[in-house]
Amino acid sequence: GDGGERWVTVQPLSDAILVLLADQTEMLR
């Protein structure tokens, strides 16, 4: 149960990081 709960917390965070990285690459272009 511990690992599953942690993944639920990490998933939205990684999604936000991907969005931020995409925005940065757009600006670099």
PyMOL commands that set and color helices and strands:
alter all, ss='L'
color gray80, all
select helices_A, chain A and resi 2-28
alter helices_A, ss='H'
color red, helices_A
deselect
rebuild
show_as cartoon
